[in-house]
Amino acid sequence: MTRRFSFVYLALLVLVLLIPGVLFAASVTVDASTLVPNVAVSFSPRSGSFEEGSTFQVPIVLDTNGTSINGIEVRLNFDADRLSIVQASTGQSIVGVWVEPPTYDNARGTASYVGVIPNGIVTDSGVIGTITFRAKSTGGAVLSVRSDSNILLNDGLGSPATLEKGRAEYVIIAKAPGGASVYSETHPSQSTWYNNNSPVLAWEVEQGVTGFSYVLDNKPNTIPGNAVTDTGTTKGFENLADGLWYFHIKAYKNGVWGGTTHFLIRIDTTPPARFKPEVNYVVAAVVLVNRTLVSFFTTDNLSGIDHYEVGVIDTSSAPTASPVFVDAESPFQVPSASVSGVTVIVRAVDKAGNVRDESIDVRPPNAIAQFLESYLVWILLLVLTLVVLFFGGRYIFGHHVFENMIRALQLVRREEAKQELKEIEQDLKEEKKTSEKNTLSGVLEKLKKFGDGKKKKH
């Protein structure tokens, strides 16, 4: 497409210039540019501050001021020392056909968008394209529309519109330094408790950093003030109280304060709470396994109990004798062979390494142990009998066995009574039959004798 003026506008211009002079014989001056539609190309945002090394997007926006346009030729200049284009995107663009793909040159600081909009468009915020810039270095950066840019009207002739060329000014600020990398040789792990209350901290220096601001307190999210308190890379603290301590530090670079690093220090110099071991004379332990049991327990308010250790000293040994400690759990079994006189030392160790030692003399009742050992069989039989009687009686009474037994005996007695009645009735019947039989026999005998007597008389 070439730049040209519409014949219609030229004819109107001639009429405006000549006809008033003929009709009114007066001189009239007309600005031809006011007769051509006005459009604007701008950027969003038009200003802003961006951190060195960051990226940001700038849409190129078209406002046709109510006029239909169908061709664009937007050419841009940008500060190549401060900015570089990462991507020239055409997504969601109002341009339908690209005469040439969007191009850019980071060495020269130029970019261009040339395309056609079929059937034209009227818009007050149409996006031609979006440029993604990277902030290269600190300072001011200008982005502008070049003078050789054109917007063509949708008038069938491709007439150029009057173009308002947009301009944007950005400030590239120094990148804030990253959080200082803090470490400690005295307290290396932030999750571990230490019984050293004089920690020494150190941190690494980023290139360009000129100072640090730090503070030590008991709050996890404190931000140090914006004043350089030290230019070194180590700091020691002495005689800190037990508890959680937080070291907060940030770096100063090129006039900008960086993010804050928080380092946790756990201090516990207090041993576990005092406690008293107890001797448990359990019959099964003393007699069956020949052991005496020692139980123990304590607490630690800060780091918590890590483990227990137990050492046994024979009271007959030298006072300077040192026991051999072994890891143990409560209850601890002391062999009876050495129980004639021993001292059991229980050592509680917390997670910071603090130690609390408590002791107890163990002298189990030997007389009772011998008695139990001598009569163990009878004692066990007695215990077994009591258990059987207890549970048997509980079962019997609990399940109404006695009541069921009584009911069963009553039923048996009833059945026996019924049987006796039947036998009596049977005997009575037999006696009655015998009696009747005897009576009939007597009558017959008498009749026979009477008959025999009459025969003799004849």
C-alpha positions as a printed Julia matrix, in Angstrom:
458×3 Matrix{Float64}:
   0.0      0.0     0.0
   1.26     3.57   -0.83
   0.47     6.79    0.84
  -2.04     8.96   -1.16
  -4.8     11.47   -0.68
  -8.4     10.85   -1.53
  -9.7     12.68   -4.62
 -12.85    13.39   -2.69
 -10.95    15.26   -0.02
  -9.0     17.17   -2.68
 -12.22    18.22   -4.44
 -13.74    19.34   -1.17
 -10.6     21.25   -0.42
 -10.78    23.07   -3.77
 -14.43    23.93   -3.21
 -13.73    25.22    0.25
 -10.86    27.35   -1.0
 -12.37    28.73   -4.26
 -16.14    28.95   -3.91
 -16.18    31.19   -0.81
 -13.8     33.56   -2.64
 -16.09    33.77   -5.65
 -19.27    34.12   -3.65
 -18.1     36.38   -0.9
 -14.95    37.85   -2.42
 -13.19    37.15    0.86
 -10.0     35.25    1.74
 -10.51    32.05    3.9
  -7.66    29.85    5.31
  -8.44    26.11    6.01
  -6.16    23.49    7.71
  -6.5     20.37    5.56
  -5.34    18.12    8.4
  -8.51    18.89   10.33
 -10.53    17.29    7.57
  -8.71    13.92    7.87
  -9.9     11.5    10.6
  -7.62    11.22   13.61
  -6.49     7.9    15.19
  -4.08     7.13   18.05
  -1.59     4.36   18.81
  -0.55     4.11   22.47
   1.01     1.69   24.95
  -0.25     0.1    28.16
   1.17     0.9    30.59
   2.6      4.23   29.54
   4.9      4.37   32.56
   6.15     2.13   35.33
   9.12     0.84   37.29
  10.52    -2.63   36.68
  13.29    -4.52   38.43
  16.47    -5.27   36.58
  16.33    -8.75   35.08
  12.52    -8.96   35.2
  10.14    -9.21   32.23
   6.96    -7.25   31.58
   4.36    -7.04   28.79
   3.32    -3.92   26.84
   0.19    -4.17   24.64
   0.07    -1.83   21.59
  -3.41    -0.26   21.62
  -5.31     1.41   18.76
  -8.08     4.02   19.18
  -9.84     4.89   15.85
 -11.94     7.68   17.4
 -15.08     6.35   15.72
 -13.52     5.95   12.26
 -13.29     2.63   10.45
  -9.76     1.64    9.52
  -8.48    -1.42    7.66
  -4.7     -1.17    7.44
  -1.89    -0.63    9.96
   1.81     0.0     9.66
   3.16     0.54   13.18
   6.9      0.9    13.6
   8.47     1.31   17.04
  11.7      2.47   18.65
  12.88     1.39   22.14
  16.0      1.93   24.22
  18.2     -1.05   23.33
  20.57    -0.31   26.23
  17.82    -0.71   28.81
  15.34    -3.07   27.14
  15.3     -6.15   24.95
  12.32    -7.86   23.35
  11.73   -11.44   24.44
   8.61   -12.0    22.31
   6.45   -10.02   19.89
   3.07   -11.69   20.25
   0.08   -11.41   17.89
  -2.39   -13.27   20.08
  -5.85   -11.63   20.32
  -4.79    -9.04   17.71
  -7.37    -7.08   15.71
  -5.24    -7.66   12.58
  -6.69   -10.39   10.37
  -3.96   -10.7     7.73
  -0.3     -9.93    8.35
   1.43    -8.35    5.37
   4.69    -9.17    7.1
   5.11   -11.04   10.39
   5.91    -8.91   13.44
   9.66    -8.35   13.58
  12.1     -6.82   16.05
  15.81    -6.01   16.28
  17.23    -5.83   19.81
  20.54    -4.46   18.55
  18.91    -1.45   16.86
  15.97    -1.16   19.22
  13.22    -1.46   16.6
  10.01    -3.41   16.04
   7.24    -3.37   13.42
   3.66    -4.59   12.95
   2.19    -4.41    9.39
  -1.18    -5.97    8.52
  -4.7     -5.65    7.14
  -8.1     -5.79    8.85
 -10.67    -7.17    6.37
 -13.93    -5.16    6.33
 -12.31    -2.64    8.68
 -12.83    -2.01   12.37
 -13.99     0.73   14.7
 -12.48     0.44   18.17
 -11.33     2.51   21.09
  -8.95    -0.1    22.58
  -8.05    -2.65   19.92
  -4.86    -4.59   20.6
  -2.49    -4.66   17.62
   0.04    -6.89   19.4
   1.79    -7.44   22.72
   5.53    -7.05   23.28
   7.29    -8.83   26.15
  10.32    -6.82   27.29
  13.19    -7.82   29.56
  14.69    -5.1    31.75
  18.41    -5.19   30.95
  20.0     -2.46   33.06
  19.07     0.34   35.41
  17.96     3.74   34.16
  15.2      5.32   32.08
  13.89     3.61   28.93
  11.65     5.13   26.23
   9.27     3.25   23.91
   7.75     5.31   21.03
   5.88     5.11   17.69
   8.1      6.13   14.81
   7.16     8.9    12.35
   7.01     6.48    9.39
   4.03     4.64   10.9
   0.64     4.77    9.13
  -2.98     3.86    9.82
  -5.13     3.55    6.65
  -8.82     4.39    6.5
 -11.45     1.89    5.41
 -12.69     4.23    2.65
 -11.97     2.07   -0.39
  -8.94     4.18   -1.22
  -6.61     3.34    1.65
  -6.32     6.97    2.7
  -3.94     7.61    5.59
  -5.46     8.87    8.82
  -3.87    11.5    11.01
  -1.86     9.49   13.56
  -1.21    10.42   17.17
   2.04     8.66   17.99
   2.14     7.25   21.5
   5.11     7.27   23.86
   5.9      5.36   27.07
   8.61     5.93   29.64
   9.8      3.19   32.0
  12.31     3.16   34.83
  14.51     0.12   35.32
  15.5     -0.16   38.99
  18.3     -2.2    40.48
  17.49    -5.77   41.35
  17.11    -6.33   45.05
  19.81    -8.63   46.43
  18.69   -12.11   47.41
  18.38   -13.16   51.02
  21.73   -13.75   52.69
  22.77   -17.39   53.03
  23.28   -17.87   56.79
  25.12   -20.76   58.44
  26.65   -21.56   61.83
  29.44   -23.86   62.88
  28.3    -23.81   66.51
  24.61   -24.35   65.77
  24.51   -25.86   62.25
  21.0    -27.35   62.28
  17.91   -25.23   62.83
  15.95   -28.27   64.01
  18.45   -29.38   66.69
  18.78   -28.21   70.29
  22.21   -27.18   71.61
  23.49   -26.6    75.15
  25.88   -23.9    73.88
  24.4    -20.47   74.64
  27.04   -18.48   72.71
  26.28   -19.05   69.01
  28.44   -17.73   66.16
  26.75   -16.98   62.83
  28.17   -16.32   59.36
  26.73   -15.48   55.96
  27.82   -15.3    52.34
  28.38   -12.03   50.46
  26.71   -11.48   47.07
  28.66    -9.44   44.55
  27.81    -5.75   44.81
  26.49    -5.92   48.39
  27.86    -3.06   50.51
  26.29    -3.74   53.9
  23.88    -5.71   56.06
  21.14    -5.02   58.55
  20.38    -7.7    61.15
  18.67    -8.27   64.47
  18.41   -11.17   66.96
  15.17   -11.7    68.88
  12.56   -14.29   69.85
  10.13   -13.46   67.02
  10.11   -15.59   63.85
   9.21   -12.92   61.25
  11.01    -9.72   62.27
  12.24    -7.48   59.42
  15.46    -5.55   60.23
  15.46    -1.78   59.77
  16.79    -0.04   56.65
  20.12     0.96   58.16
  23.46    -0.74   57.63
  24.54    -2.28   60.93
  27.55    -4.25   59.7
  29.69    -4.77   56.61
  31.29    -7.99   57.86
  30.13   -11.56   57.39
  30.21   -13.0    60.96
  28.52   -12.24   64.25
  28.79   -13.85   67.67
  26.41   -13.69   70.64
  27.13   -14.65   74.26
  25.17   -15.98   77.22
  21.8    -16.18   75.54
  18.88   -17.4    77.63
  17.33   -20.8    77.02
  14.68   -20.96   74.31
  14.19   -20.19   70.62
  16.19   -17.37   69.03
  15.8    -15.97   65.51
  18.56   -14.21   63.58
  17.15   -11.9    60.86
  19.42   -10.39   58.19
  19.08    -8.56   54.85
  21.63    -7.14   52.39
  22.01    -3.69   50.81
  23.0     -3.51   47.13
  22.9     -0.61   44.65
  20.64     1.41   46.89
  18.13    -1.44   47.31
  17.46    -3.65   50.35
  17.05    -7.35   49.67
  14.77    -9.92   51.23
  15.16   -11.03   54.83
  16.66   -14.36   55.82
  15.53   -15.91   59.13
  17.8    -18.39   60.95
  16.53   -20.33   63.99
  18.76   -21.1    66.99
  17.59   -23.56   69.68
  19.31   -23.26   73.08
  18.77   -25.53   76.1
  21.34   -25.46   78.89
  19.02   -26.76   81.64
  19.22   -30.47   82.59
  16.08   -32.6    82.94
  13.9    -32.21   86.04
  14.96   -33.9    89.27
  13.46   -37.36   89.89
  13.71   -40.3    92.28
  14.22   -43.88   91.05
  12.08   -46.5    92.79
  12.8    -50.14   93.66
   9.99   -52.59   92.87
  10.07   -55.93   94.73
   7.85   -57.97   92.44
   7.46   -61.61   93.54
   7.77   -62.99   90.02
  10.9    -60.94   89.35
  12.6    -61.72   92.66
  11.8    -65.45   92.8
  11.37   -66.64   89.22
  13.96   -64.61   87.29
  16.17   -63.68   90.23
  15.9    -59.93   89.49
  15.01   -56.71   91.28
  13.32   -53.99   89.24
  14.23   -50.26   89.33
  11.76   -47.84   87.68
  12.34   -44.17   86.79
  10.83   -41.25   84.89
  11.43   -37.51   84.43
  10.67   -34.63   82.04
  12.47   -31.81   80.23
  10.66   -28.56   79.46
  12.58   -27.47   76.35
  14.26   -30.07   74.19
  12.64   -33.14   75.82
  14.13   -36.41   77.09
  16.28   -38.21   74.56
  17.2    -41.38   76.47
  18.17   -42.91   79.83
  21.39   -44.6    80.91
  21.91   -46.84   83.96
  25.11   -47.71   85.84
  25.5    -50.11   88.8
  28.2    -49.79   91.49
  28.91   -52.4    94.14
  28.91   -50.65   97.52
  31.94   -52.68   98.55
  34.07   -51.16   95.76
  36.28   -48.11   96.13
  34.48   -44.74   96.44
  36.21   -43.52   93.3
  34.89   -46.35   91.19
  33.01   -45.27   88.09
  30.13   -47.33   86.72
  29.74   -48.39   83.12
  26.57   -46.75   81.79
  24.36   -48.54   79.3
  21.21   -47.37   77.53
  18.19   -48.55   79.45
  14.44   -48.26   79.76
  12.23   -48.32   82.82
  11.95   -50.69   84.6
  15.61   -51.78   84.73
  16.41   -55.28   86.03
  19.17   -55.51   88.62
  20.59   -59.1    88.98
  20.1    -60.52   92.46
  23.64   -61.91   92.49
  24.94   -58.38   92.98
  22.09   -57.1    95.07
  23.72   -57.68   98.41
  24.77   -54.06   98.25
  24.63   -51.96   95.07
  23.91   -48.4    94.07
  22.0    -47.88   90.87
  22.65   -44.58   89.09
  20.05   -43.47   86.55
  21.17   -40.82   84.06
  18.54   -38.82   82.11
  19.85   -37.16   78.92
  17.83   -34.5    77.09
  17.99   -33.76   73.35
  20.46   -30.92   73.88
  22.91   -33.24   75.67
  22.21   -32.01   79.21
  22.47   -34.69   81.92
  20.69   -35.33   85.22
  21.99   -38.18   87.47
  19.94   -39.7    90.31
  20.82   -42.78   92.39
  19.22   -45.29   94.72
  20.54   -48.1    96.93
  19.05   -51.48   96.09
  18.76   -54.03   98.95
  15.9    -56.45   98.28
  14.34   -58.4   101.23
  16.42   -61.63  101.13
  14.52   -63.3   104.04
  11.25   -62.91  102.27
  12.82   -64.17   99.04
  14.13   -67.32  100.78
  10.75   -67.98  102.4
   9.0    -67.63   99.08
  11.53   -69.88   97.39
  11.14   -72.62  100.07
   7.36   -72.75   99.98
   6.87   -71.74   96.38
   4.98   -74.94   95.4
   2.47   -74.65   98.26
   2.05   -70.95   97.64
   1.33   -71.61   93.97
  -1.18   -74.37   94.86
  -2.9    -72.05   97.33
  -3.06   -69.28   94.77
  -4.38   -71.7    92.14
  -7.06   -73.01   94.55
  -8.17   -69.52   95.44
  -8.37   -68.61   91.78
 -10.45   -71.72   90.98
 -12.78   -71.1    93.93
 -13.14   -67.46   93.05
 -13.91   -67.95   89.4
 -15.88   -71.18   89.98
 -18.09   -69.57   92.62
 -18.49   -66.5    90.46
 -19.54   -68.71   87.56
 -21.94   -70.77   89.64
 -23.65   -67.86   91.31
 -23.51   -65.75   88.21
 -25.32   -68.38   86.12
 -27.97   -69.52   88.8
 -26.64   -73.08   88.85
 -28.04   -73.75   92.34
 -31.54   -72.72   91.32
 -31.37   -74.98   88.27
 -30.16   -77.89   90.44
 -33.07   -77.42   92.89
 -35.55   -77.31   90.05
 -34.07   -80.49   88.6
 -34.37   -82.29   91.99
 -38.0    -81.19   92.31
 -38.77   -82.55   88.86
 -37.12   -85.86   89.75
 -39.14   -86.08   92.95
 -42.35   -85.37   91.1
 -41.61   -88.08   88.56
 -40.82   -90.55   91.37
 -44.1    -89.67   93.15
 -46.06   -90.21   89.93
 -44.36   -93.56   89.45
 -45.21   -94.64   93.01
 -48.86   -93.67   92.49
 -49.0    -95.71   89.32
 -47.55   -98.73   91.14
 -50.06   -98.36   93.99
 -52.96   -98.14   91.56
 -51.65  -101.22   89.76
 -51.42  -103.16   93.06
 -54.96  -102.16   94.02
 -56.27  -103.32   90.67
 -54.5   -106.66   91.01
 -55.78  -107.13   94.58
 -59.33  -106.34   93.42
 -59.11  -108.86   90.62
 -57.76  -111.5    93.03
 -60.5   -110.82   95.5
 -63.23  -111.1    92.88
 -61.69  -114.28   91.56
 -61.56  -115.81   95.02
 -65.21  -114.89   95.69
 -66.43  -116.5    92.46
 -64.44  -119.64   93.15
 -66.01  -119.98   96.6
 -69.51  -119.7    95.21
 -68.8   -122.3    92.57
 -67.33  -124.58   95.21
 -70.4   -124.25   97.35
 -72.7   -124.97   94.41
 -70.66  -128.03   93.59
 -70.9   -129.33   97.16
 -74.62  -128.7    97.19
 -75.08  -130.69   94.01
 -73.02  -133.53   95.3
 -75.16  -133.69   98.48
 -78.39  -134.07   96.57
 -77.02  -136.88   94.5
 -76.13  -138.81   97.62
 -79.68  -138.52   98.99
 -81.17  -140.04   95.9
